[in-house]
């Protein structure tokens, strides 16, 4: 009888345990809490969020709620520089439809600048391109203005086509307070297709402003800085599909003596270019 009683107790305990397991299978399970990671808590890389994409693109990690005032500035020197190694490509994307002008600058620690810049607006639409070659990027940094009118999406592509040993420091900013004064020049000279326009400058001129535009036709030109007997220190090749809507403006540093800026209309006879070349900064002559 004792054995029978023990067996019955074990059987009853087993049935009770099985019943509880069956009932638990039909009970609502409380979901496990998932960790929430805030973008503000994620540490930025060595270059920071604002380096490789100053304005958030769909592929960037910049929060969409970041104010544009953090990056939109007219003073390029206040922007963090982006290092572009030889052969690398960096992209800046803009999604503000009110943006109509972009400022670009490039420099090095003393080595060459060999790069190309493209303005892309939509798929397979590149309305402006530039090829830049500069002997010493420290004393002759590159600065230009790129117009981006009537476009909801614009992107600036900068590719360092030089070797790996020649990195480039690039800065890209946006000018929201657009004024036309940047293209106002005192003298204008019309260059027919294939024509060349040269302007020499005194040693007191430390930088020169160059403006190129057309009457609405495409613009294809080459700007060169020559120092001494035909020693080319800087070359800029420009193409713009509409020289009236997207004129070209650059500031060329002219250290030393015997500097000459030469502008060539690389287009055909049917596409004249209106060129203006004037001193931008003149230093005091102490002699």
KAMO-V829798 format. One record per pair of residues at least 12 apart in sequence whose C-alpha atoms are under 7 Angstrom apart, sorted by sequence separation. I is the first residue (numbers start at 1). GAP is how many residues later the second one is. D is the distance in Angstrom with one decimal. If there is no record, write none. Layout:
i={I & I}
gap={GAP & GAP}
d={D & D}
//
This chain:
i={117 & 118 & 223 & 224 & 49 & 117 & 223 & 116 & 117 & 222 & 223 & 116 & 222 & 115 & 116 & 221 & 222 & 54 & 115 & 221 & 114 & 115 & 220 & 221 & 114 & 220 & 113 & 114 & 219 & 220 & 113 & 219 & 112 & 113 & 218 & 219 & 112 & 218 & 219 & 112 & 113 & 217 & 218 & 219 & 111 & 112 & 217 & 218 & 110 & 111 & 216 & 217 & 110 & 216 & 109 & 110 & 183 & 215 & 216 & 51 & 108 & 109 & 214 & 215 & 216 & 51 & 52 & 107 & 108 & 121 & 213 & 214 & 228 & 51 & 107 & 122 & 213 & 227 & 228 & 121 & 227 & 121 & 226 & 227 & 107 & 120 & 121 & 213 & 225 & 226 & 106 & 107 & 120 & 212 & 213 & 225 & 226 & 57 & 106 & 119 & 120 & 212 & 225 & 55 & 56 & 105 & 106 & 119 & 211 & 212 & 224 & 225 & 52 & 53 & 54 & 55 & 105 & 118 & 119 & 211 & 224 & 53 & 55 & 104 & 105 & 118 & 210 & 211 & 223 & 224 & 53 & 104 & 117 & 118 & 210 & 223 & 103 & 104 & 117 & 209 & 210 & 222 & 223 & 103 & 116 & 117 & 209 & 222 & 102 & 103 & 115 & 116 & 208 & 209 & 221 & 222 & 101 & 102 & 115 & 116 & 207 & 208 & 221 & 222 & 101 & 102 & 115 & 207 & 208 & 220 & 221 & 101 & 114 & 115 & 207 & 208 & 220 & 221 & 100 & 101 & 114 & 115 & 206 & 207 & 220 & 100 & 114 & 206 & 99 & 100 & 205 & 206 & 203 & 218 & 97 & 112 & 203 & 217 & 219 & 97 & 111 & 113 & 202 & 203 & 96 & 202 & 95 & 201 & 95 & 201 & 214 & 94 & 95 & 108 & 200 & 201 & 214 & 94 & 108 & 200 & 213 & 214 & 93 & 94 & 107 & 108 & 199 & 200 & 212 & 213 & 93 & 106 & 107 & 198 & 199 & 212 & 213 & 92 & 93 & 106 & 107 & 198 & 199 & 212 & 91 & 92 & 106 & 198 & 211 & 212 & 91 & 92 & 105 & 106 & 197 & 198 & 211 & 91 & 105 & 196 & 197 & 210 & 211 & 90 & 91 & 104 & 105 & 196 & 197 & 210 & 89 & 90 & 104 & 196 & 209 & 210 & 89 & 90 & 103 & 104 & 195 & 196 & 209 & 89 & 103 & 194 & 195 & 208 & 209 & 88 & 89 & 102 & 103 & 194 & 208 & 209 & 87 & 88 & 102 & 193 & 194 & 207 & 208 & 87 & 101 & 102 & 192 & 193 & 194 & 207 & 208 & 86 & 87 & 101 & 191 & 193 & 194 & 205 & 207 & 85 & 86 & 87 & 193 & 206 & 84 & 86 & 87 & 193 & 205 & 206 & 86 & 87 & 99 & 101 & 192 & 193 & 205 & 206 & 86 & 193 & 204 & 205 & 85 & 86 & 192 & 193 & 204 & 86 & 192 & 204 & 85 & 86 & 191 & 192 & 204 & 85 & 190 & 191 & 84 & 85 & 190 & 191 & 83 & 84 & 190 & 83 & 84 & 189 & 190 & 83 & 188 & 189 & 82 & 83 & 188 & 189 & 81 & 82 & 188 & 81 & 82 & 187 & 81 & 80 & 185 & 79 & 76 & 76 & 76 & 135 & 74 & 134 & 135 & 147 & 73 & 74 & 134 & 72 & 73 & 74 & 133 & 134 & 72 & 73 & 133 & 146 & 72 & 132 & 133 & 145 & 132 & 145 & 131 & 132 & 144 & 145 & 130 & 131 & 144 & 130 & 131 & 143 & 144 & 130 & 143 & 129 & 130 & 129 & 142 & 128 & 129 & 128 & 127 & 128 & 140 & 127}
gap={12 & 12 & 12 & 12 & 13 & 13 & 13 & 14 & 14 & 14 & 14 & 15 & 15 & 16 & 16 & 16 & 16 & 17 & 17 & 17 & 18 & 18 & 18 & 18 & 19 & 19 & 20 & 20 & 20 & 20 & 21 & 21 & 22 & 22 & 22 & 22 & 23 & 23 & 23 & 24 & 24 & 24 & 24 & 24 & 25 & 25 & 25 & 25 & 26 & 26 & 26 & 26 & 27 & 27 & 28 & 28 & 28 & 28 & 28 & 29 & 29 & 29 & 29 & 29 & 29 & 30 & 30 & 30 & 30 & 30 & 30 & 30 & 30 & 31 & 31 & 31 & 31 & 31 & 31 & 32 & 32 & 33 & 33 & 33 & 34 & 34 & 34 & 34 & 34 & 34 & 35 & 35 & 35 & 35 & 35 & 35 & 35 & 36 & 36 & 36 & 36 & 36 & 36 & 37 & 37 & 37 & 37 & 37 & 37 & 37 & 37 & 37 & 38 & 38 & 38 & 38 & 38 & 38 & 38 & 38 & 38 & 39 & 39 & 39 & 39 & 39 & 39 & 39 & 39 & 39 & 40 & 40 & 40 & 40 & 40 & 40 & 41 & 41 & 41 & 41 & 41 & 41 & 41 & 42 & 42 & 42 & 42 & 42 & 43 & 43 & 43 & 43 & 43 & 43 & 43 & 43 & 44 & 44 & 44 & 44 & 44 & 44 & 44 & 44 & 45 & 45 & 45 & 45 & 45 & 45 & 45 & 46 & 46 & 46 & 46 & 46 & 46 & 46 & 47 & 47 & 47 & 47 & 47 & 47 & 47 & 48 & 48 & 48 & 49 & 49 & 49 & 49 & 53 & 53 & 54 & 54 & 54 & 54 & 54 & 55 & 55 & 55 & 55 & 55 & 56 & 56 & 57 & 57 & 58 & 58 & 58 & 59 & 59 & 59 & 59 & 59 & 59 & 60 & 60 & 60 & 60 & 60 & 61 & 61 & 61 & 61 & 61 & 61 & 61 & 61 & 62 & 62 & 62 & 62 & 62 & 62 & 62 & 63 & 63 & 63 & 63 & 63 & 63 & 63 & 64 & 64 & 64 & 64 & 64 & 64 & 65 & 65 & 65 & 65 & 65 & 65 & 65 & 66 & 66 & 66 & 66 & 66 & 66 & 67 & 67 & 67 & 67 & 67 & 67 & 67 & 68 & 68 & 68 & 68 & 68 & 68 & 69 & 69 & 69 & 69 & 69 & 69 & 69 & 70 & 70 & 70 & 70 & 70 & 70 & 71 & 71 & 71 & 71 & 71 & 71 & 71 & 72 & 72 & 72 & 72 & 72 & 72 & 72 & 73 & 73 & 73 & 73 & 73 & 73 & 73 & 73 & 74 & 74 & 74 & 74 & 74 & 74 & 74 & 74 & 75 & 75 & 75 & 75 & 75 & 76 & 76 & 76 & 76 & 76 & 76 & 77 & 77 & 77 & 77 & 77 & 77 & 77 & 77 & 78 & 78 & 78 & 78 & 79 & 79 & 79 & 79 & 79 & 80 & 80 & 80 & 81 & 81 & 81 & 81 & 81 & 82 & 82 & 82 & 83 & 83 & 83 & 83 & 84 & 84 & 84 & 85 & 85 & 85 & 85 & 86 & 86 & 86 & 87 & 87 & 87 & 87 & 88 & 88 & 88 & 89 & 89 & 89 & 90 & 91 & 91 & 92 & 95 & 96 & 97 & 98 & 99 & 99 & 99 & 99 & 100 & 100 & 100 & 101 & 101 & 101 & 101 & 101 & 102 & 102 & 102 & 102 & 103 & 103 & 103 & 103 & 104 & 104 & 105 & 105 & 105 & 105 & 106 & 106 & 106 & 107 & 107 & 107 & 107 & 108 & 108 & 109 & 109 & 110 & 110 & 111 & 111 & 112 & 113 & 113 & 113 & 114}
d={5.6 & 6.5 & 5.7 & 6.4 & 6.2 & 5.1 & 5.1 & 5.4 & 6.6 & 5.6 & 6.5 & 4.3 & 4.4 & 6.0 & 5.9 & 6.0 & 6.2 & 6.5 & 5.4 & 5.4 & 5.7 & 6.8 & 5.7 & 6.8 & 4.6 & 4.5 & 5.5 & 6.6 & 5.6 & 6.5 & 4.9 & 5.0 & 5.7 & 6.6 & 5.7 & 6.3 & 4.8 & 4.3 & 6.5 & 5.0 & 5.8 & 7.0 & 4.8 & 5.3 & 5.2 & 5.7 & 5.4 & 5.6 & 5.2 & 5.9 & 5.2 & 6.0 & 5.4 & 5.4 & 6.8 & 4.6 & 6.4 & 6.6 & 4.6 & 6.2 & 4.6 & 5.4 & 4.5 & 5.4 & 6.9 & 6.8 & 6.5 & 4.7 & 5.2 & 6.8 & 4.6 & 5.3 & 5.5 & 5.5 & 5.7 & 6.7 & 5.8 & 5.5 & 6.8 & 6.0 & 4.6 & 4.7 & 5.7 & 6.3 & 4.7 & 5.8 & 6.5 & 4.6 & 6.9 & 5.1 & 5.8 & 6.4 & 5.2 & 5.9 & 6.4 & 5.9 & 6.2 & 5.5 & 5.0 & 5.9 & 6.5 & 5.1 & 4.7 & 6.6 & 6.6 & 5.3 & 6.7 & 5.0 & 5.6 & 6.5 & 5.7 & 6.4 & 6.7 & 6.9 & 6.5 & 5.8 & 4.3 & 5.8 & 6.5 & 4.5 & 5.1 & 5.3 & 5.8 & 5.7 & 6.6 & 5.0 & 5.7 & 6.8 & 5.8 & 6.5 & 6.9 & 5.5 & 5.6 & 6.7 & 5.4 & 4.6 & 6.1 & 6.4 & 4.7 & 5.9 & 6.5 & 5.8 & 6.5 & 4.9 & 5.9 & 6.6 & 4.7 & 5.1 & 6.0 & 6.3 & 6.9 & 5.5 & 5.7 & 6.4 & 5.6 & 6.6 & 7.0 & 5.1 & 5.5 & 6.9 & 6.7 & 5.1 & 4.5 & 6.5 & 5.8 & 6.3 & 4.5 & 5.4 & 6.4 & 6.3 & 4.7 & 4.5 & 6.2 & 5.2 & 4.2 & 6.9 & 5.4 & 6.8 & 5.8 & 5.4 & 5.7 & 6.9 & 6.0 & 5.0 & 5.3 & 4.5 & 5.3 & 5.0 & 6.9 & 4.8 & 6.9 & 5.6 & 6.2 & 6.9 & 6.0 & 6.6 & 4.6 & 6.5 & 6.7 & 4.2 & 6.3 & 6.8 & 6.8 & 6.7 & 6.2 & 6.7 & 5.8 & 6.8 & 4.8 & 5.6 & 6.8 & 5.7 & 6.7 & 6.9 & 6.0 & 6.0 & 5.2 & 5.2 & 5.3 & 4.1 & 6.0 & 5.7 & 6.0 & 6.0 & 6.0 & 5.8 & 5.6 & 6.4 & 6.7 & 5.3 & 4.4 & 6.6 & 5.3 & 6.7 & 5.4 & 5.7 & 6.7 & 5.5 & 6.6 & 5.6 & 6.6 & 5.7 & 6.5 & 4.7 & 6.7 & 5.2 & 4.5 & 4.3 & 5.9 & 6.5 & 5.7 & 6.7 & 5.8 & 6.4 & 5.7 & 6.3 & 5.1 & 4.7 & 5.3 & 6.9 & 5.1 & 5.7 & 6.7 & 6.0 & 6.5 & 5.9 & 6.6 & 5.7 & 6.4 & 4.7 & 6.9 & 5.5 & 4.7 & 4.4 & 5.9 & 6.8 & 5.8 & 6.5 & 5.7 & 6.6 & 5.8 & 6.6 & 5.5 & 4.3 & 5.1 & 6.6 & 5.6 & 5.8 & 6.1 & 5.8 & 6.6 & 5.8 & 5.8 & 5.1 & 4.5 & 5.4 & 6.7 & 5.7 & 4.5 & 5.4 & 5.6 & 6.3 & 4.7 & 5.2 & 6.0 & 6.0 & 6.7 & 6.4 & 6.5 & 5.4 & 7.0 & 5.2 & 5.1 & 5.5 & 6.3 & 5.1 & 6.6 & 6.3 & 5.2 & 6.6 & 6.0 & 6.3 & 4.4 & 5.6 & 6.4 & 5.0 & 6.6 & 3.9 & 6.0 & 5.9 & 4.7 & 6.7 & 6.0 & 6.9 & 5.7 & 6.8 & 4.4 & 6.6 & 3.9 & 6.1 & 5.6 & 6.2 & 5.8 & 6.6 & 6.9 & 5.7 & 5.1 & 5.9 & 4.4 & 6.7 & 6.9 & 5.6 & 5.5 & 6.5 & 6.4 & 4.4 & 6.6 & 5.1 & 5.5 & 6.5 & 5.7 & 6.1 & 6.5 & 5.1 & 4.5 & 5.6 & 6.3 & 5.6 & 6.2 & 4.6 & 6.3 & 5.2 & 5.4 & 6.4 & 5.6 & 6.3 & 5.6 & 5.1 & 4.9 & 5.5 & 6.4 & 6.1 & 5.2 & 7.0 & 6.5 & 6.5 & 6.3 & 7.0 & 6.2 & 5.4 & 6.7 & 6.0 & 6.3 & 5.3 & 6.1 & 6.6 & 4.4 & 6.0 & 6.2 & 5.5 & 5.7 & 6.4 & 5.3 & 6.4 & 5.1 & 7.0 & 6.8 & 5.8 & 6.5 & 6.7 & 4.7 & 5.5 & 5.7 & 6.6 & 5.6 & 6.5 & 6.7 & 5.1 & 4.2 & 5.5 & 6.8 & 5.6 & 6.5 & 4.7 & 5.6 & 6.0 & 6.4 & 5.3 & 6.9 & 5.6 & 6.7 & 4.5 & 5.8 & 6.5 & 5.2 & 5.4}
//
